[in-house]
Amino acid sequence: MAKTILTVDDSPSIRQMVSFTLKGAGYQVLEAADGKQGLDQAKGNAMHLILTDQNMPVMDGITMIKALRAMPQFATLPILMLTTESSDQMKAQGRAVGATGWLVKPFSPDRLLEVVRKVIG
């Protein structure tokens, strides 16, 4: 059975590119347009990985990760930040709330798959 990945980003073109790349590699993909939708999707579906942007309306990525990590079922779920934010301070905030890793946009599809495979196989 295919592993399921939730991608959370307010940019439809980024969600489309991530989804296309992951589906092409055999993963099942769920999508959300902001952190609140991502939180709702995560609560309602079983998944193996979450990829989230940082800067989104309604709820940002770090706030969503913090909310997820507060729930026991998401304590160990891999969550990768996929964002334009690359400052050490922002990465430290991500680590502090429980982000598993960090990918900076723009990214290559090959790099995305390499990191996803490393994290969930």
NORQUI-V672104 format. One record per residue. RES is the residue in one small letter. PSI is psi as a letter, one per 30 degrees, with the letter a starting at -180 (* if undefined). OMEGA is omega in radians with two decimals (* if undefined). D_LAST is the distance of its C-alpha to the last C-alpha in Angstrom with 2 decimals. Layout:
RES|PSI|OMEGA|D_LAST, RES|PSI|OMEGA|D_LAST
This chain:
m|k|-3.10|12.67, a|k|3.05|10.75, k|k|-3.07|8.85, t|k|3.14|11.52, i|k|3.04|11.89, l|k|3.07|15.39, t|k|-3.06|16.88, v|j|-3.13|20.18, d|k|-3.14|22.62, d|f|3.12|26.35, s|j|3.11|26.28, p|e|-3.12|26.01, s|e|3.09|25.34, i|e|3.11|22.34, r|e|-3.12|20.92, q|e|-3.13|21.70, m|e|3.12|20.08, v|e|-3.13|16.79, s|e|3.13|16.89, f|e|-3.13|17.88, t|e|-3.09|15.12, l|e|3.11|12.29, k|e|3.11|14.24, g|f|3.12|14.80, a|g|3.05|11.15, g|g|3.12|11.23, y|l|2.99|10.38, q|k|-3.04|13.35, v|k|2.97|15.04, l|l|-3.10|17.78, e|k|3.03|20.15, a|k|-3.04|22.69, a|f|3.08|25.43, d|l|-3.07|25.98, g|e|3.13|24.98, k|e|3.08|27.21, q|e|3.11|25.74, g|e|3.10|22.22, l|e|3.13|23.42, d|e|3.11|25.00, q|e|-3.12|21.97, a|e|-3.13|19.79, k|e|-3.04|22.58, g|f|-3.06|22.93, n|k|3.03|19.46, a|k|3.13|16.47, m|l|-3.10|13.32, h|f|-3.06|9.91, l|k|2.98|10.59, i|k|3.00|13.90, l|k|-3.11|14.88, t|k|2.98|18.59, d|l|3.04|21.58, q|e|-3.01|24.24, n|j|3.14|27.52, m|l|3.05|28.06, p|l|3.09|31.12, v|d|3.11|31.62, m|k|3.14|28.89, d|l|-3.06|27.01, g|e|-3.12|23.41, i|e|3.10|24.44, t|e|3.12|26.70, m|e|3.13|24.03, i|e|3.14|21.59, k|e|3.12|24.60, a|e|3.13|25.44, l|e|-3.10|21.99, r|f|3.10|21.83, a|f|3.14|25.30, m|k|-3.07|24.04, p|e|-3.09|22.73, q|f|3.14|20.03, f|g|-3.07|18.39, a|e|-3.07|19.05, t|g|3.13|15.51, l|k|3.11|13.51, p|k|3.09|11.70, i|j|3.14|14.19, l|k|3.01|14.32, m|k|3.08|17.76, l|j|-2.89|18.21, t|l|3.03|21.93, t|f|-3.14|24.95, e|k|-3.11|25.78, s|g|-3.11|25.36, s|k|3.10|28.03, d|e|3.13|27.47, q|e|3.14|29.23, m|e|3.11|26.90, k|e|3.10|23.79, a|e|3.09|25.60, q|e|3.12|26.27, g|e|3.11|22.63, r|e|-3.09|21.72, a|e|-3.14|24.76, v|f|3.04|23.67, g|g|3.05|20.10, a|k|-3.12|17.97, t|e|-3.10|14.73, g|a|-2.98|15.05, w|k|3.03|17.19, l|k|-3.10|17.15, v|k|3.03|20.66, k|k|-0.09|22.04, p|l|-3.09|22.80, f|l|3.06|19.38, s|k|3.08|18.37, p|e|3.13|15.92, d|e|3.13|14.39, r|e|3.11|14.05, l|e|-3.13|12.54, l|e|3.12|9.73, e|e|-3.12|9.40, v|e|3.13|9.27, v|e|3.13|7.00, r|e|3.12|4.18, k|e|-3.06|5.79, v|e|-3.06|6.14, i|g|3.10|3.80, g|*|*|0.00
